Amino acid sequence: MYRKIMSFLLSWKESEHRKPLILQGARQVGKTYAVLEFGRTHYDNVAYFNFETNPKLNETFEENISPSYLLPILEHVAGQTIVREKTLLVFDEVQLCERALTSLKYFYEEAPDYHIIVAGSLLGVAVNRARFSFPVGKVDIKTLYPMDVEEFMLALGENSLVEQIKTCFEKDTPLPSALHEGAMQLYRQYLVVGGMPECVMQFAETKDYILVRHTQDTILTSYLNDMSKYPKGLASRRNNLNEIKKTRLTYDNITVQLSRKNTRFQYKLIKKGGRASEFENAIEWLTLSGIVSQVYKVEQVKKPLENYRDIDAFKIYVSDLGLLCAKKNLPANDVLYMVEELDEFKGGMAENYVNTQLTINGYTTYYWESPRGAEIDFVIQRDGRLIPIEVKSADNTKAKSLKVYMETYKPDYAIKISGRNFGFEDGKKTVPLYAAFCI
């Protein structure tokens, strides 16, 4: 299956300023597959080392982390020659060996001709809580996310449709109605299947939603198991167990919060009387692990947006729509036909979907509220301009809040994402839900 990360990896390989690459992302988003496939197609050979399946590797890095010492040993372990510029060195699940992360500094300084990529599913957590120094400035860092809706469509063989969607987005011209309906159906399928590569592959081959749901449940179980991996020695066992419990409580509660009209995160909905001080570590863990993302409110819409964020007001979205539906135990047909019973959840699900697509495209998202309660779902910086984005889960696109925002800040244009076809009117660019990947 095609992954956009491949073009980034090729640019990294060919760059004169290449550094060891850290590829981070949530579990099961396809990091290992992407790196090994890239190595297979662009290098003579790949020397692959997994710190989870071969824990004895840790001992090698405990003794000495200079490349001159490590390379002969790694050649012996891999059973193959490691040739500069022609072999791709891959360290997988590297969060389990902090010294291996530190060694990247010395690969950069002493052996820059060796191409090395490290990957890990809890790298954000590991780096944030590391005992050893992180090689700041000596590495490139890239985050891999689940497949976006474009990659999903391409996996289903909809190459021609994807190209037509891109053209209509650029020209603000409607997609032919039959194609529009077909693309909306693909969007709803994406909500159910999500972007986890294994799930997408299974769906492309079988169209079996039950099989996909079983895989999603397995991934959710692995996420819960990861939540028990708080670093040893940083706190007492009792405190660790307490943090694990709070992290799971927080994760379980996110789907509840997305079902509310006001999707701003509220601690009291996790537990009666809940406070930030009690759950902020849990939210930090979930965010660093790549399982969720926080979207902060901006008090003023000015550059840079980060300067005006309200650290106490935020929303939390999960990283994958399919896992969201699985966690909520939503039957596939309920989502495919958007039954009335989902009315309270449709808005939050559409918001979550759009945030996922924007994040994959590299945007930092924020939301905005007026003193009188008007709310804009997202504000992003696009081509140097601050652009508001209003999200609707259906064809109804009346947006009073957007009118308030435009009168207040007079943006160059606004984006309305809904079930309606492409268009541009009164300074508002209409984008169908399935085309959010174009932004």
Secondary structure, DSSP 8 states (H G I E B T S, - for coil): ---THHHHHHHHHH-TT---EEEE--TTSSHHHHHHHHHHHHSSEEEEEETTT-TTHHHHHHH---HHHHHHHHHHHHTS---TTTEEEEEESGGG-HHHHHHHHHHHHH-TTSEEEEEESSHHHHHHT-SS---TTSSEEEE--S--HHHHHHHTT-HHHHHHHHHHHHHT----HHHHHHHHHHHHHHHHH-S-HHHHHHHHHH--HHHHHHHHHHHHHHHHHHTT---TTSS-HHHHHHHHHHHHHHHHHHHHHHTSSS-S--GGGTSTT--HHHHHHHHHHHHHTTSEEEEEEESS--SSGGGGEEEEEEEEEES-HHHHHHHTT--HHHHHTT-GGGHHHHHHHHHHHHHHHHHHTT---EEEE-TTS-EEEEEEEETTEEEEEEE-SSS----HHHHHHHHHH--S-EEEEESS--EEETTEEEEEGGGGGG-
